[in-house]
């Protein structure tokens, strides 16, 4: 039963009291409501102190943070990613206290100390600003304006590599925190390394003119390690060039000047320490260099050979997976490698529906093993030609499969200038140029599916990253996962596999591109009740590539008849503000 009454001009509906309270009258109930006054709100309400909650707060250590971006943060993905990176010994909790403001609660002070000391941190290249705060303070009142950066000071004159000099330079950039004395132990020091607390509200410092005691001047330059997204126009962290507020205040955006650039990013080599087959023990006469395989590097690298006429990049792979050098003679010896379009409709663009429907051309047809071998042996060029024409491409480059396994293919159109740099059974490496874009490097990658060969995939990725002459994007089926959240169902991914792939990605200077659509790209047991789903396919890029193509869109599409779903990467040329062109890559 329900009570209906009114209070002032407002109607109200209440439930009739149950049980022993049935002797209450409607009149009494209505009178109690009508006698309510605003003074009742000022009466004190005595609360009991919760000792359990107090103990939890006493044993926790809080950090509050925000990401330098106006884009919404995918909270669940961020929580899993940061947990995998930090790996706190006593675990952690994450709460969004306010839109865009996050509280990270830890349960041991060592975890907090390590996180603050080893920063800066980022998620999808958005820098995270952190600060400590006690439980009795509103996290919205905590100032979040400073980030500690390790900064390399280049072109310092000899004799000035000292902690005193570093402190003076650090206090010019921001607030000096620490001097890297280990950097002094290097035989040849190219730069000084200092940790500085940088105010994110101020444009990044690029250089400083210094004066020697004798009166001679010298210009020193700064490079920031693990620098997130920043603007080349205003020098502020948190947004890219096309989102700069200065652009919207200009009458003619073609006259914009870029005083900052990618040279502020420090090139990060592999982390020092740990074991490697490339490290020689002191005085170890038994050390032998691994056998290198030469990979052609048309667009950068060091010289090799007796006459020093070949550019090359060294890649370490197993003998059965030797990287091949592409030459004109290769094309003439095997015309099936590349062949121009001879038939079919020239499609100007690929839409997502076309990709979803057409990339799976033959997978729904079940063939016997003999039929498969016959197709590979006699009709491989015909199948590739049909595939190329049906998808509307003009050229294709294919790597033959081994036995019954896979094989790789890269297709492109004539309006895209593609130059094959190198290839193997696990990757195709190309230099791409289109319209007014800067030339950049694209790698289609296929990782070894066997657990005992994952390290080979990681080392191959690191080797490909050595070529830093062009901005780089790598995309494909890595057969690896970056986070425990990349898998649903079945046995959880082993921690050593997660850590190994994470370290390879970090060593390669790559950033995982955020993906729209369904979070998993591979399914086992699609028609069963509890299928196993994993994200094995992804796209990653260097920060330099992201700066050149900030308006990319990476999407996971749907495939009804394949265990892998096609992934699609679209690039918008930001230089053409009024007439944008789209470049698309699909896997």
MOCORTA-V659571 format. One record per residue. SS is DSSP state (2 for helix, 1 for strand, 0 for the rest). PHI is phi as a letter, one per 40 degrees, with the letter a starting at -180 (none if undefined). PSI is psi in whole degrees, 0 to 359 (none if undefined). Layout:
BEGIN
((SS	PHI	PSI) (SS	PHI	PSI))
END
This chain:
BEGIN
((0	none	152) (1	b	152) (1	b	140) (1	b	134) (1	a	192) (1	a	152) (1	b	108) (0	g	234) (0	c	7) (1	b	133) (1	c	153) (1	a	157) (1	b	125) (1	b	158) (1	c	139) (0	c	132) (0	d	140) (0	c	168) (2	g	229) (2	c	356) (2	c	15) (0	c	347) (0	c	356) (0	c	142) (0	c	156) (2	c	322) (2	c	311) (2	c	320) (2	c	315) (2	c	320) (2	c	318) (2	c	322) (2	c	318) (2	c	333) (0	c	2) (0	c	139) (0	b	162) (2	c	338) (2	c	337) (2	c	332) (2	c	337) (2	c	350) (0	c	139) (0	c	139) (0	b	118) (0	c	127) (0	b	151) (0	c	141) (0	c	126) (0	c	103) (2	c	326) (2	c	315) (2	c	323) (2	c	322) (2	c	322) (2	c	315) (2	c	325) (2	c	326) (0	c	13) (0	b	158) (1	b	123) (1	b	141) (1	b	142) (1	b	143) (1	a	162) (1	a	151) (1	c	138) (0	c	80) (0	a	151) (0	c	354) (0	c	147) (0	c	142) (0	c	132) (0	c	101) (2	c	310) (2	c	319) (2	c	319) (2	c	317) (2	d	313) (2	c	320) (2	c	311) (2	c	324) (2	c	319) (2	c	325) (2	c	313) (2	c	320) (0	f	59) (0	c	137) (0	c	328) (0	b	15) (0	g	177) (1	a	163) (1	b	146) (1	b	135) (1	b	135) (1	c	98) (1	c	333) (1	a	153) (0	d	119) (0	g	358) (1	b	124) (1	b	139) (1	b	124) (1	b	113) (1	b	124) (1	b	167) (0	b	17) (0	a	138) (2	c	334) (2	c	322) (2	c	317) (2	c	317) (2	c	316) (2	c	319) (2	c	317) (2	c	326) (2	c	328) (0	c	7) (0	c	184) (0	c	161) (1	b	159) (1	a	161) (1	b	121) (0	f	37) (0	g	13) (1	c	117) (1	c	137) (1	c	123) (1	c	121) (1	b	154) (1	a	155) (1	c	153) (0	a	146) (0	c	166) (0	c	334) (0	c	12) (0	b	137) (0	c	123) (2	d	337) (2	c	343) (2	c	356) (0	c	126) (0	c	132) (0	b	81) (0	b	353) (1	b	139) (1	b	131) (1	c	125) (1	b	140) (1	c	125) (1	b	134) (1	c	129) (1	b	111) (1	b	157) (0	g	30) (0	c	136) (0	c	153) (0	c	143) (0	g	355) (0	b	8) (0	c	79) (0	a	161) (2	c	325) (2	c	315) (2	c	318) (2	c	322) (2	c	318) (2	c	317) (2	c	319) (2	c	320) (2	c	342) (2	c	318) (2	c	318) (0	a	241) (1	b	118) (1	c	135) (1	b	314) (1	a	150) (1	b	131) (0	c	97) (0	c	333) (2	c	330) (2	c	335) (2	c	338) (2	c	349) (0	c	142) (0	c	317) (0	b	109) (0	c	119) (0	c	342) (1	a	162) (1	c	149) (1	b	121) (1	b	153) (1	b	128) (1	b	138) (1	c	112) (1	b	132) (1	c	117) (0	c	354) (0	c	353) (0	b	140) (0	d	146) (0	c	136) (0	c	133) (0	b	318) (1	a	174) (1	a	134) (1	c	124) (1	b	158) (1	b	127) (0	c	161) (0	d	328) (0	c	357) (0	h	348) (0	c	138) (1	c	155) (1	a	145) (1	b	121) (1	b	148) (1	b	151) (1	b	141) (1	b	131) (1	c	129) (0	c	140) (0	f	47) (0	c	129) (0	c	197) (0	c	129) (1	a	165) (0	c	132) (0	c	348) (0	c	313) (0	b	347) (0	g	11) (0	c	147) (1	c	152) (0	h	347) (0	a	158) (0	c	180) (2	d	317) (2	c	351) (2	b	11) (0	c	130) (2	c	334) (2	c	328) (2	c	321) (2	c	350) (0	c	359) (0	c	139) (0	c	327) (0	b	103) (2	c	348) (2	c	345) (2	c	11) (0	c	142) (0	b	144) (0	b	102) (0	c	346) (0	b	164) (0	a	182) (2	c	348) (2	c	348) (2	c	346) (1	c	129) (0	c	135) (0	c	119) (0	c	117) (0	c	184) (0	c	149) (0	c	142) (0	c	150) (0	g	174) (0	g	180) (0	b	148) (0	a	145) (0	c	352) (0	c	355) (0	c	128) (0	c	128) (0	c	148) (0	c	123) (0	g	21) (0	c	105) (0	c	348) (0	c	357) (0	c	132) (0	b	133) (0	c	139) (0	d	151) (0	c	113) (0	c	152) (1	b	135) (1	c	130) (1	b	130) (1	c	140) (0	b	82) (0	c	337) (0	b	21) (0	i	161) (0	h	187) (1	b	167) (1	c	153) (1	a	162) (0	g	166) (0	c	319) (0	c	0) (0	g	33) (0	b	352) (1	b	127) (1	c	141) (1	a	162) (1	b	131) (1	c	130) (1	b	134) (0	b	111) (0	b	167) (0	c	159) (2	d	324) (2	c	351) (2	b	36) (0	d	138) (0	c	135) (1	c	145) (0	c	121) (0	c	129) (0	b	169) (2	d	325) (2	c	328) (2	c	322) (2	c	320) (2	c	325) (2	c	328) (0	b	83) (0	c	347) (0	c	348) (0	c	306) (1	b	130) (0	a	141) (0	c	166) (0	c	132) (0	b	346) (0	a	171) (0	g	161) (0	c	136) (0	c	107) (0	c	130) (0	c	332) (0	a	160) (0	b	125) (0	c	166) (2	c	327) (2	c	321) (2	c	317) (2	c	314) (2	c	319) (2	c	325) (2	b	341) (0	c	333) (0	c	85) (0	c	320) (0	b	4) (0	c	339) (0	c	353) (0	c	123) (0	c	128) (0	b	155) (0	c	167) (2	c	321) (2	c	322) (2	c	319) (2	c	316) (2	c	324) (2	c	318) (2	c	318) (2	c	319) (2	c	322) (2	b	332) (2	b	18) (2	c	319) (2	c	323) (2	c	317) (2	c	316) (2	c	321) (2	c	316) (2	c	319) (2	c	313) (2	d	314) (2	c	321) (2	c	326) (2	c	354) (0	g	29) (0	b	165) (0	b	336) (1	a	157) (1	a	143) (1	b	128) (1	b	142) (1	b	123) (0	c	148) (0	c	163) (1	b	118) (0	g	233) (0	c	2) (1	c	132) (0	f	247) (0	h	153) (1	b	152) (1	a	141) (1	b	126) (1	b	144) (1	a	171) (0	b	163) (0	c	334) (0	c	351) (0	b	127) (1	c	106) (1	b	130) (1	b	120) (1	c	123) (1	c	311) (1	a	165) (1	a	161) (0	a	191) (0	c	355) (0	b	355) (1	a	158) (1	b	124) (1	b	119) (1	b	153) (1	c	131) (1	b	136) (1	a	136) (0	a	131) (0	f	233) (0	c	12) (0	c	149) (0	c	151) (0	c	138) (1	a	169) (1	b	134) (1	b	136) (1	b	121) (1	c	123) (1	b	140) (1	b	116) (0	c	152) (0	c	130) (0	c	340) (0	c	137) (2	c	321) (2	c	359) (2	b	9) (2	c	323) (2	c	329) (2	c	320) (2	c	316) (2	c	317) (2	c	324) (2	c	318) (2	c	316) (2	c	321) (2	c	318) (2	c	331) (0	c	348) (0	c	334) (0	c	102) (0	b	17) (0	c	335) (0	b	156) (1	c	150) (1	b	136) (1	b	131) (1	b	139) (1	a	144) (1	i	201) (1	c	101) (0	c	347) (0	f	33) (0	a	162) (0	b	146) (0	c	339) (0	a	155) (2	c	336) (2	c	351) (2	c	4) (1	b	140) (1	b	124) (0	g	157) (0	g	193) (0	c	135) (0	d	149) (0	c	139) (0	c	142) (2	c	326) (2	c	330) (2	c	319) (2	c	311) (2	c	320) (2	c	315) (2	c	320) (2	d	316) (2	c	322) (2	c	319) (2	c	317) (2	c	317) (2	c	330) (0	c	358) (0	g	31) (0	b	152) (1	b	130) (1	c	122) (0	c	133) (0	c	140) (0	b	130) (1	c	155) (1	g	199) (0	c	137) (0	c	349) (0	b	145) (0	b	353) (1	b	139) (1	b	134) (1	b	123) (0	g	52) (0	d	328) (0	b	12) (0	c	170) (0	c	315) (0	b	80) (0	c	161) (1	c	125) (1	b	138) (1	a	153) (0	b	94) (0	c	340) (1	b	136) (1	a	171) (1	b	137) (1	b	156) (1	a	161) (0	c	162) (2	c	325) (2	c	320) (2	c	318) (2	c	323) (2	c	325) (2	c	330) (0	b	66) (0	c	341) (0	c	29) (0	c	157) (1	b	121) (1	b	122) (1	b	140) (1	c	119) (0	c	185) (0	b	135) (0	b	125) (0	c	334) (0	b	19) (0	b	152) (0	c	340) (1	b	142) (0	c	143) (0	c	142) (1	b	144) (1	b	128) (1	b	121) (1	b	137) (1	b	133) (1	b	123) (0	c	106) (0	c	344) (0	c	331) (0	c	85) (0	c	320) (0	c	338) (0	b	73) (0	c	143) (0	b	149) (1	b	132) (1	b	132) (1	b	138) (1	b	133) (1	b	152) (0	b	none))
END
